Amino acid sequence: MESPEPEGWPGVLHREGRTLCRLAVDPAGAGSGPAAKGEGAIFHNPAMAGSRTRSVLLMQHAIEAGLLGDSTVYALDGL
């Protein structure tokens, strides 16, 4: 059976619930839960990386499609 995607597409397919998405790296090896805060390091929760990515992609689509109007757009992401 032929692959449903063009040859050479980067990243890996990952299913989160019923949502299938393409990620740069496989989250299975990324660990779970919040990472330890390191001195001088930027803290983020690697388990939420997929959610952050989807939030950014959705906001980008809404802006580019003109769904939010022509004025300045401000966003606050609770992640």
Secondary structure, DSSP 8 states (H G I E B T S, - for coil): ---SS-TT--SEEEEETTEEEEESS-GGGS-SS-----TT-----GGGHHHHHHHHHHHHHHHHTTTT-SS--------
